[in-house]
Amino acid sequence: MILISCNHEDGILKDSEIVTAKKAIVEKGDKKNYSKLYIYFNEKENYSELLSYSLIMAHNYRSADAYFDVYEIMIKLFNRGNFDENSLEKLDEDSKIYALKHLLESADLGNSSAKKILIKYYSEGKYLPKNIVLANKIQAEITIKRN
């Protein structure tokens, strides 16, 4: 016997749930629905629409994860759907600045993924001015948070 669960607690949205999820994000900044919508659009490689909701969550609700998502989506849009923090050079200058602004804000709000990328950028002087002192400071913040 095969059992099929109708429980969608696994984060997967059905097409019929999209409108409700979008409304919850726009009106309430609902993080759970944002996470589900992120998965839904990411799987469909619909980065343009995902970007809209990431911007809402970032700018209206100050979500560290959404700021990071904007950075990631910008790279995916210019890199055939692939995310690689070394691919910022594929973005035009204005888009690169915009993506970096969101990465920096994500790190300021505590996103550890953003902090790890900033350590790399500052250590290598790639995309941001080389600043070993700042890279070490960010590394110390991550280490302290882990302990």
C-alpha positions as a Markdown table, in Angstrom:
| # | Residue | x | y | z |
|---|---|---|---|---|
| 1 | Met | 0.0 | 0.0 | 0.0 |
| 2 | Ile | 1.3 | 3.5 | -0.9 |
| 3 | Leu | 0.3 | 6.4 | 1.3 |
| 4 | Ile | 0.3 | 9.9 | -0.2 |
| 5 | Ser | 0.5 | 12.7 | 2.3 |
| 6 | Cys | -1.4 | 15.9 | 1.7 |
| 7 | Asn | 0.6 | 17.7 | 4.3 |
| 8 | His | 2.7 | 20.5 | 2.8 |
| 9 | Glu | 4.8 | 21.2 | 5.8 |
| 10 | Asp | 7.8 | 20.1 | 3.7 |
| 11 | Gly | 7.9 | 23.6 | 2.2 |
| 12 | Ile | 6.5 | 22.7 | -1.2 |
| 13 | Leu | 3.7 | 25.0 | -2.4 |
| 14 | Lys | 1.0 | 23.8 | -4.8 |
| 15 | Asp | 0.1 | 26.1 | -7.7 |
| 16 | Ser | -3.2 | 26.9 | -6.0 |
| 17 | Glu | -1.4 | 28.2 | -2.8 |
| 18 | Ile | 0.8 | 30.7 | -4.6 |
| 19 | Val | -1.7 | 33.6 | -4.4 |
| 20 | Thr | -2.2 | 33.1 | -0.6 |
| 21 | Ala | 1.6 | 32.9 | -0.1 |
| 22 | Lys | 2.2 | 36.1 | -2.1 |
| 23 | Lys | -0.4 | 38.0 | -0.1 |
| 24 | Ala | 1.0 | 36.8 | 3.2 |
| 25 | Ile | 4.5 | 38.0 | 2.1 |
| 26 | Val | 3.3 | 41.4 | 0.9 |
| 27 | Glu | 0.9 | 42.1 | 3.8 |
| 28 | Lys | 2.7 | 40.5 | 6.7 |
| 29 | Gly | 6.3 | 39.7 | 5.8 |
| 30 | Asp | 5.5 | 36.1 | 6.4 |
| 31 | Lys | 8.9 | 34.3 | 6.5 |
| 32 | Lys | 7.4 | 30.8 | 6.3 |
| 33 | Asn | 5.5 | 31.6 | 3.1 |
| 34 | Tyr | 8.5 | 33.5 | 1.8 |
| 35 | Ser | 10.7 | 30.4 | 2.3 |
| 36 | Lys | 8.1 | 28.2 | 0.5 |
| 37 | Leu | 7.7 | 30.7 | -2.4 |
| 38 | Tyr | 11.5 | 30.9 | -2.7 |
| 39 | Ile | 11.7 | 27.1 | -3.1 |
| 40 | Tyr | 8.7 | 27.1 | -5.6 |
| 41 | Phe | 10.2 | 29.9 | -7.8 |
| 42 | Asn | 13.7 | 28.6 | -7.5 |
| 43 | Glu | 12.7 | 25.2 | -8.7 |
| 44 | Lys | 10.9 | 26.7 | -11.6 |
| 45 | Glu | 13.9 | 29.0 | -12.3 |
| 46 | Asn | 11.5 | 32.0 | -12.2 |
| 47 | Tyr | 14.1 | 34.3 | -10.8 |
| 48 | Ser | 12.4 | 37.5 | -12.0 |
| 49 | Glu | 9.3 | 36.9 | -10.0 |
| 50 | Leu | 11.3 | 35.6 | -7.0 |
| 51 | Leu | 13.3 | 38.8 | -7.1 |
| 52 | Ser | 10.1 | 40.9 | -6.6 |
| 53 | Tyr | 9.2 | 39.1 | -3.4 |
| 54 | Ser | 12.8 | 39.0 | -2.1 |
| 55 | Leu | 12.9 | 42.8 | -2.5 |
| 56 | Ile | 9.7 | 43.1 | -0.6 |
| 57 | Met | 11.0 | 40.9 | 2.3 |
| 58 | Ala | 14.3 | 42.7 | 2.3 |
| 59 | His | 13.3 | 46.3 | 2.1 |
| 60 | Asn | 9.9 | 46.2 | 3.8 |
| 61 | Tyr | 10.6 | 43.6 | 6.5 |
| 62 | Arg | 14.5 | 43.8 | 6.9 |
| 63 | Ser | 15.0 | 40.1 | 6.3 |
| 64 | Ala | 18.7 | 39.2 | 6.3 |
| 65 | Asp | 18.0 | 36.1 | 4.3 |
| 66 | Ala | 16.0 | 38.1 | 1.7 |
| 67 | Tyr | 18.8 | 40.6 | 1.3 |
| 68 | Phe | 21.1 | 37.6 | 0.6 |
| 69 | Asp | 18.6 | 36.2 | -1.8 |
| 70 | Val | 18.6 | 39.4 | -3.8 |
| 71 | Tyr | 22.3 | 39.2 | -4.2 |
| 72 | Glu | 22.1 | 35.5 | -5.2 |
| 73 | Ile | 19.2 | 36.1 | -7.6 |
| 74 | Met | 21.1 | 38.9 | -9.3 |
| 75 | Ile | 23.9 | 36.5 | -10.0 |
| 76 | Lys | 21.6 | 33.8 | -11.2 |
| 77 | Leu | 19.9 | 36.2 | -13.6 |
| 78 | Phe | 23.2 | 37.1 | -15.3 |
| 79 | Asn | 24.7 | 33.6 | -15.0 |
| 80 | Arg | 22.1 | 31.3 | -16.7 |
| 81 | Gly | 20.4 | 30.3 | -13.4 |
| 82 | Asn | 23.7 | 29.3 | -11.7 |
| 83 | Phe | 24.9 | 30.8 | -8.4 |
| 84 | Asp | 28.6 | 31.2 | -8.0 |
| 85 | Glu | 29.9 | 34.1 | -5.8 |
| 86 | Asn | 32.8 | 34.3 | -8.3 |
| 87 | Ser | 30.5 | 35.3 | -11.1 |
| 88 | Leu | 29.8 | 38.9 | -10.2 |
| 89 | Glu | 31.9 | 39.9 | -13.2 |
| 90 | Lys | 29.1 | 38.7 | -15.4 |
| 91 | Leu | 26.9 | 41.6 | -14.1 |
| 92 | Asp | 27.0 | 45.1 | -15.5 |
| 93 | Glu | 28.5 | 47.6 | -13.2 |
| 94 | Asp | 25.2 | 49.0 | -11.8 |
| 95 | Ser | 23.8 | 45.5 | -11.2 |
| 96 | Lys | 27.1 | 44.5 | -9.5 |
| 97 | Ile | 26.9 | 47.4 | -7.1 |
| 98 | Tyr | 23.2 | 46.7 | -6.4 |
| 99 | Ala | 24.0 | 43.0 | -5.7 |
| 100 | Leu | 26.9 | 43.9 | -3.4 |
| 101 | Lys | 24.8 | 46.5 | -1.5 |
| 102 | His | 22.4 | 43.7 | -0.7 |
| 103 | Leu | 25.1 | 41.3 | 0.3 |
| 104 | Leu | 26.6 | 43.9 | 2.7 |
| 105 | Glu | 23.2 | 44.6 | 4.2 |
| 106 | Ser | 22.5 | 40.9 | 4.6 |
| 107 | Ala | 25.8 | 40.5 | 6.5 |
| 108 | Asp | 25.0 | 43.6 | 8.6 |
| 109 | Leu | 21.7 | 41.9 | 9.6 |
| 110 | Gly | 23.6 | 38.8 | 10.6 |
| 111 | Asn | 23.4 | 36.4 | 7.7 |
| 112 | Ser | 26.3 | 34.0 | 8.0 |
| 113 | Ser | 26.4 | 33.0 | 4.3 |
| 114 | Ala | 26.8 | 36.7 | 3.4 |
| 115 | Lys | 29.6 | 37.1 | 6.0 |
| 116 | Lys | 31.5 | 34.1 | 4.6 |
| 117 | Ile | 31.4 | 35.6 | 1.1 |
| 118 | Leu | 32.4 | 39.0 | 2.4 |
| 119 | Ile | 35.4 | 37.5 | 4.1 |
| 120 | Lys | 36.5 | 36.0 | 0.8 |
| 121 | Tyr | 35.9 | 39.3 | -1.2 |
| 122 | Tyr | 37.7 | 41.4 | 1.4 |
| 123 | Ser | 40.6 | 38.9 | 1.7 |
| 124 | Glu | 41.1 | 38.6 | -2.0 |
| 125 | Gly | 40.3 | 42.2 | -2.9 |
| 126 | Lys | 37.8 | 40.9 | -5.4 |
| 127 | Tyr | 34.7 | 43.0 | -6.0 |
| 128 | Leu | 35.5 | 45.0 | -2.9 |
| 129 | Pro | 38.7 | 46.8 | -1.8 |
| 130 | Lys | 41.1 | 44.4 | -0.1 |
| 131 | Asn | 40.8 | 44.8 | 3.6 |
| 132 | Ile | 42.3 | 42.0 | 5.7 |
| 133 | Val | 41.5 | 43.7 | 9.0 |
| 134 | Leu | 37.8 | 43.8 | 8.1 |
| 135 | Ala | 37.9 | 40.2 | 6.8 |
| 136 | Asn | 39.4 | 39.1 | 10.1 |
| 137 | Lys | 36.8 | 41.1 | 12.1 |
| 138 | Ile | 33.9 | 39.4 | 10.2 |
| 139 | Gln | 35.6 | 36.0 | 10.7 |
| 140 | Ala | 35.8 | 36.7 | 14.5 |
| 141 | Glu | 32.1 | 37.6 | 14.6 |
| 142 | Ile | 31.3 | 34.2 | 12.9 |
| 143 | Thr | 33.6 | 32.4 | 15.3 |
| 144 | Ile | 32.1 | 34.1 | 18.4 |
| 145 | Lys | 28.5 | 33.4 | 17.2 |
| 146 | Arg | 29.4 | 29.7 | 16.7 |
| 147 | Asn | 30.7 | 29.3 | 20.2 |
